[in-house]
Amino acid sequence: MNHLTDELLNEYLDNEIADRTQVERHLSECADCAARLAGLEALFAELDSLPEVELSRSLAARFNPNPS
């Protein structure tokens, strides 16, 4: 059985798949992929629950190829 890729599972979670029927059918039949999806959902929920952190200084200069 071919399993769903992590990329496809992420697109599914982000509602970026036009036809979700095939993915949902696979998830209903494949415990491994359903467990991976549940793990991703739990991870994203945990990340969303983290507090916002303000940086003590800007890091923009480190990523600007042409500092002025």
VEXVEXNU-514143 format. One record per atom (N, C-alpha, C, O): x, y, z; atom name. Coordinates in Angstrom, 2 decimals. Last residue first. Layout:
<rs>
+---------+---------+---------+------+
|    east |   north |      up | guba |
+---------+---------+---------+------+
|       X |       Y |       Z |   CA |
...
+---------+---------+---------+------+
</rs>
This chain:
<rs>
+---------+---------+---------+------+
|    east |   north |      up | guba |
+---------+---------+---------+------+
|   22.46 |   48.49 |    4.22 |    N |
|   22.69 |   49.88 |    3.86 |   CA |
|   23.27 |   50.64 |    5.01 |    C |
|   23.53 |   51.84 |    4.89 |    O |
|   23.32 |   45.21 |    3.08 |    N |
|   23.01 |   46.14 |    4.18 |   CA |
|   23.32 |   47.57 |    3.79 |    C |
|   24.31 |   47.84 |    3.11 |    O |
|   22.38 |   43.02 |    1.16 |    N |
|   22.93 |   44.34 |    0.84 |   CA |
|   22.63 |   45.32 |    1.95 |    C |
|   21.77 |   46.19 |    1.79 |    O |
|   21.22 |   40.76 |    2.24 |    N |
|   22.47 |   40.60 |    1.48 |   CA |
|   23.15 |   41.94 |    1.17 |    C |
|   24.36 |   41.99 |    0.95 |    O |
|   19.97 |   40.27 |    5.35 |    N |
|   19.94 |   41.27 |    4.28 |   CA |
|   21.26 |   41.20 |    3.51 |    C |
|   22.30 |   41.54 |    4.07 |    O |
|   20.24 |   38.73 |    7.55 |    N |
|   19.67 |   38.10 |    6.36 |   CA |
|   19.57 |   39.04 |    5.17 |    C |
|   19.14 |   38.64 |    4.09 |    O |
|   21.19 |   40.30 |    9.57 |    N |
|   21.91 |   39.05 |    9.28 |   CA |
|   21.45 |   38.42 |    7.97 |    C |
|   22.19 |   37.66 |    7.36 |    O |
|   19.29 |   42.29 |    9.78 |    N |
|   20.58 |   42.62 |    9.18 |   CA |
|   21.36 |   41.36 |    8.82 |    C |
|   22.12 |   41.36 |    7.86 |    O |
|   17.18 |   41.05 |   11.22 |    N |
|   17.02 |   41.35 |    9.79 |   CA |
|   18.37 |   41.61 |    9.11 |    C |
|   18.56 |   41.18 |    7.98 |    O |
|   17.00 |   40.64 |   13.87 |    N |
|   17.91 |   39.76 |   13.15 |   CA |
|   17.92 |   40.05 |   11.65 |    C |
|   18.59 |   39.36 |   10.89 |    O |
|   16.80 |   42.97 |   16.52 |    N |
|   16.39 |   42.56 |   15.17 |   CA |
|   17.46 |   41.67 |   14.53 |    C |
|   18.66 |   41.93 |   14.64 |    O |
|   16.58 |   41.85 |   19.92 |    N |
|   17.15 |   42.68 |   18.87 |   CA |
|   16.73 |   42.13 |   17.51 |    C |
|   16.36 |   40.96 |   17.39 |    O |
|   14.96 |   40.26 |   21.40 |    N |
|   15.59 |   41.38 |   22.10 |   CA |
|   16.28 |   42.31 |   21.13 |    C |
|   16.55 |   43.47 |   21.47 |    O |
|   11.79 |   39.30 |   20.09 |    N |
|   13.24 |   39.24 |   20.06 |   CA |
|   13.82 |   40.46 |   20.76 |    C |
|   13.24 |   41.54 |   20.73 |    O |
|    9.01 |   38.05 |   21.81 |    N |
|    9.63 |   39.17 |   21.13 |   CA |
|   11.14 |   39.02 |   21.20 |    C |
|   11.70 |   38.66 |   22.24 |    O |
|    6.89 |   35.35 |   21.29 |    N |
|    8.12 |   35.80 |   21.93 |   CA |
|    8.70 |   36.95 |   21.12 |    C |
|    8.85 |   36.85 |   19.91 |    O |
|    3.71 |   34.10 |   22.05 |    N |
|    4.54 |   34.89 |   21.15 |   CA |
|    5.75 |   35.39 |   21.92 |    C |
|    5.63 |   35.81 |   23.07 |    O |
|    3.34 |   30.79 |   23.45 |    N |
|    3.22 |   32.24 |   23.51 |   CA |
|    4.12 |   32.91 |   22.47 |    C |
|    5.15 |   32.36 |   22.07 |    O |
|    1.79 |   27.97 |   21.84 |    N |
|    2.97 |   28.62 |   22.41 |   CA |
|    2.80 |   30.13 |   22.43 |    C |
|    2.19 |   30.70 |   21.52 |    O |
|   -0.30 |   26.92 |   20.47 |    N |
|   -0.54 |   27.29 |   21.86 |   CA |
|    0.65 |   27.99 |   22.52 |    C |
|    0.53 |   28.53 |   23.61 |    O |
|    0.68 |   26.22 |   18.00 |    N |
|   -0.26 |   27.35 |   18.07 |   CA |
|   -0.47 |   27.82 |   19.50 |    C |
|   -0.80 |   28.99 |   19.72 |    O |
|    2.14 |   23.95 |   18.74 |    N |
|    2.84 |   25.14 |   18.26 |   CA |
|    1.95 |   26.38 |   18.35 |    C |
|    2.42 |   27.46 |   18.72 |    O |
|    0.01 |   22.23 |   19.37 |    N |
|    0.98 |   22.62 |   20.41 |   CA |
|    1.74 |   23.87 |   20.00 |    C |
|    1.96 |   24.76 |   20.82 |    O |
|   -1.19 |   22.02 |   16.89 |    N |
|   -1.97 |   22.57 |   18.00 |   CA |
|   -1.03 |   23.03 |   19.11 |    C |
|   -1.25 |   24.07 |   19.72 |    O |
|    0.88 |   20.80 |   15.47 |    N |
|    0.46 |   22.15 |   15.09 |   CA |
|   -0.38 |   22.79 |   16.19 |    C |
|   -0.27 |   24.00 |   16.41 |    O |
|    0.97 |   18.31 |   16.85 |    N |
|    2.13 |   19.18 |   16.79 |   CA |
|    1.73 |   20.62 |   16.48 |    C |
|    2.18 |   21.55 |   17.14 |    O |
|   -1.58 |   17.29 |   16.31 |    N |
|   -1.18 |   17.55 |   17.69 |   CA |
|    0.01 |   18.51 |   17.74 |    C |
|    0.06 |   19.41 |   18.58 |    O |
|   -1.43 |   17.02 |   13.52 |    N |
|   -2.46 |   17.89 |   14.12 |   CA |
|   -2.08 |   18.26 |   15.55 |    C |
|   -2.24 |   19.41 |   15.96 |    O |
|    0.63 |   15.14 |   13.34 |    N |
|    0.82 |   16.48 |   12.78 |   CA |
|   -0.20 |   17.46 |   13.38 |    C |
|    0.15 |   18.59 |   13.70 |    O |
|   -0.67 |   12.95 |   14.55 |    N |
|    0.56 |   13.50 |   15.12 |   CA |
|    0.84 |   14.90 |   14.63 |    C |
|    1.24 |   15.77 |   15.41 |    O |
|   -2.72 |   12.52 |   12.75 |    N |
|   -3.05 |   12.89 |   14.12 |   CA |
|   -1.84 |   13.50 |   14.82 |    C |
|   -1.96 |   14.45 |   15.59 |    O |
|   -1.19 |   11.73 |   10.53 |    N |
|   -2.00 |   12.94 |   10.46 |   CA |
|   -2.35 |   13.43 |   11.87 |    C |
|   -2.27 |   14.62 |   12.14 |    O |
|   -0.16 |    9.33 |   11.53 |    N |
|    0.76 |   10.42 |   11.17 |   CA |
|    0.02 |   11.74 |   11.09 |    C |
|    0.53 |   12.77 |   11.53 |    O |
|   -2.54 |    7.90 |   11.79 |    N |
|   -1.75 |    8.20 |   12.99 |   CA |
|   -0.77 |    9.33 |   12.71 |    C |
|   -0.56 |   10.19 |   13.56 |    O |
|   -3.29 |    7.70 |    9.12 |    N |
|   -4.20 |    8.39 |   10.05 |   CA |
|   -3.45 |    8.78 |   11.33 |    C |
|   -3.68 |    9.85 |   11.88 |    O |
|   -1.19 |    6.15 |    8.19 |    N |
|   -1.33 |    7.52 |    7.71 |   CA |
|   -2.25 |    8.33 |    8.62 |    C |
|   -2.01 |    9.52 |    8.87 |    O |
|   -1.75 |    3.74 |    9.63 |    N |
|   -0.45 |    4.42 |    9.71 |   CA |
|   -0.55 |    5.88 |    9.29 |    C |
|   -0.04 |    6.76 |    9.99 |    O |
|   -4.33 |    2.97 |    8.91 |    N |
|   -4.08 |    3.40 |   10.29 |   CA |
|   -2.75 |    4.14 |   10.42 |    C |
|   -2.63 |    5.05 |   11.24 |    O |
|   -6.20 |    3.46 |    6.22 |    N |
|   -4.79 |    3.28 |    6.56 |   CA |
|   -4.51 |    3.85 |    7.95 |    C |
|   -4.45 |    5.07 |    8.13 |    O |
|   -8.81 |    4.09 |    5.63 |    N |
|   -8.39 |    2.71 |    5.42 |   CA |
|   -6.97 |    2.43 |    5.92 |    C |
|   -6.58 |    1.26 |    6.04 |    O |
|   -9.13 |    6.76 |    6.01 |    N |
|  -10.10 |    5.88 |    6.66 |   CA |
|   -9.69 |    4.41 |    6.58 |    C |
|  -10.15 |    3.58 |    7.36 |    O |
|   -7.13 |    7.79 |    4.39 |    N |
|   -7.00 |    7.92 |    5.84 |   CA |
|   -7.97 |    6.99 |    6.58 |    C |
|   -7.65 |    6.49 |    7.65 |    O |
|   -8.24 |    7.28 |    1.86 |    N |
|   -7.01 |    6.60 |    2.27 |   CA |
|   -6.87 |    6.64 |    3.79 |    C |
|   -6.51 |    5.63 |    4.41 |    O |
|  -10.43 |    9.02 |    1.99 |    N |
|  -10.65 |    7.58 |    1.80 |   CA |
|   -9.42 |    6.81 |    2.27 |    C |
|   -9.53 |    5.81 |    2.97 |    O |
|   -9.12 |   11.46 |    2.20 |    N |
|   -9.99 |   11.01 |    3.29 |   CA |
|  -10.27 |    9.51 |    3.19 |    C |
|  -10.34 |    8.82 |    4.21 |    O |
|   -7.87 |   11.54 |   -0.29 |    N |
|   -7.06 |   11.54 |    0.92 |   CA |
|   -7.88 |   11.01 |    2.09 |    C |
|   -7.40 |   10.20 |    2.87 |    O |
|  -10.12 |   11.57 |   -1.99 |    N |
|   -9.14 |   10.48 |   -2.07 |   CA |
|   -8.31 |   10.39 |   -0.81 |    C |
|   -8.06 |    9.29 |   -0.30 |    O |
|  -11.44 |   13.99 |   -1.17 |    N |
|  -12.09 |   12.69 |   -1.07 |   CA |
|  -11.09 |   11.53 |   -1.07 |    C |
|  -11.20 |   10.62 |   -0.25 |    O |
|  -10.52 |   16.48 |   -1.63 |    N |
|  -10.06 |   15.84 |   -0.41 |   CA |
|  -10.55 |   14.40 |   -0.28 |    C |
|  -10.13 |   13.67 |    0.62 |    O |
|   -9.62 |   18.32 |   -4.14 |    N |
|  -10.45 |   17.13 |   -3.96 |   CA |
|   -9.90 |   16.33 |   -2.79 |    C |
|   -8.92 |   15.60 |   -2.93 |    O |
|   -7.83 |   20.47 |   -3.54 |    N |
|   -9.15 |   20.71 |   -4.11 |   CA |
|  -10.09 |   19.53 |   -3.85 |    C |
|  -11.22 |   19.71 |   -3.40 |    O |
|   -5.92 |   21.21 |   -0.80 |    N |
|   -6.24 |   20.16 |   -1.76 |   CA |
|   -7.66 |   20.37 |   -2.24 |    C |
|   -8.60 |   20.43 |   -1.44 |    O |
|   -5.38 |   22.87 |    1.26 |    N |
|   -4.85 |   23.25 |   -0.04 |   CA |
|   -5.08 |   22.19 |   -1.11 |    C |
|   -4.50 |   22.27 |   -2.19 |    O |
|   -5.84 |   22.75 |    4.02 |    N |
|   -6.96 |   22.88 |    3.08 |   CA |
|   -6.51 |   23.37 |    1.71 |    C |
|   -7.18 |   24.19 |    1.09 |    O |
|   -3.80 |   22.08 |    5.65 |    N |
|   -3.89 |   23.49 |    5.28 |   CA |
|   -5.04 |   23.77 |    4.31 |    C |
|   -5.19 |   24.89 |    3.84 |    O |
|   -4.04 |   19.32 |    5.74 |    N |
|   -4.31 |   20.09 |    6.95 |   CA |
|   -4.50 |   21.58 |    6.65 |    C |
|   -5.29 |   22.26 |    7.31 |    O |
|   -3.24 |   18.78 |    3.08 |    N |
|   -4.58 |   18.41 |    3.54 |   CA |
|   -4.96 |   19.23 |    4.78 |    C |
|   -6.06 |   19.77 |    4.86 |    O |
|   -0.60 |   19.60 |    3.17 |    N |
|   -1.53 |   20.28 |    2.28 |   CA |
|   -2.98 |   20.00 |    2.67 |    C |
|   -3.83 |   20.88 |    2.60 |    O |
|    0.34 |   17.65 |    4.97 |    N |
|    0.38 |   19.07 |    5.33 |   CA |
|   -0.57 |   19.88 |    4.46 |    C |
|   -1.27 |   20.76 |    4.96 |    O |
|   -0.03 |   15.35 |    3.43 |    N |
|   -0.73 |   15.48 |    4.70 |   CA |
|   -0.76 |   16.94 |    5.16 |    C |
|   -1.78 |   17.42 |    5.66 |    O |
|    1.74 |   15.91 |    1.33 |    N |
|    0.31 |   15.79 |    1.05 |   CA |
|   -0.51 |   15.94 |    2.34 |    C |
|   -1.57 |   16.57 |    2.34 |    O |
|    4.18 |   15.87 |    2.73 |    N |
|    3.76 |   17.07 |    1.99 |   CA |
|    2.25 |   17.04 |    1.75 |    C |
|    1.57 |   18.05 |    1.94 |    O |
|    4.31 |   13.26 |    3.61 |    N |
|    4.19 |   14.33 |    4.60 |   CA |
|    3.70 |   15.61 |    3.94 |    C |
|    2.91 |   16.35 |    4.52 |    O |
|    2.27 |   11.12 |    1.51 |    N |
|    3.52 |   11.81 |    1.84 |   CA |
|    3.26 |   12.86 |    2.92 |    C |
|    2.12 |   13.29 |    3.12 |    O |
|    0.51 |    8.12 |    2.21 |    N |
|    0.48 |    9.54 |    1.88 |   CA |
|    1.79 |   10.18 |    2.30 |    C |
|    2.36 |    9.82 |    3.34 |    O |
|    1.64 |    4.93 |    0.97 |    N |
|    1.24 |    5.83 |    2.03 |   CA |
|    1.26 |    7.27 |    1.53 |    C |
|    1.94 |    7.59 |    0.56 |    O |
|    0.58 |    2.17 |   -0.86 |    N |
|    1.29 |    3.44 |   -0.89 |   CA |
|    0.74 |    4.34 |    0.20 |    C |
|   -0.47 |    4.51 |    0.34 |    O |
|    0.85 |   -1.19 |    0.00 |    N |
|    0.00 |    0.00 |    0.00 |   CA |
|    0.89 |    1.24 |    0.00 |    C |
|    1.84 |    1.33 |    0.78 |    O |
+---------+---------+---------+------+
</rs>
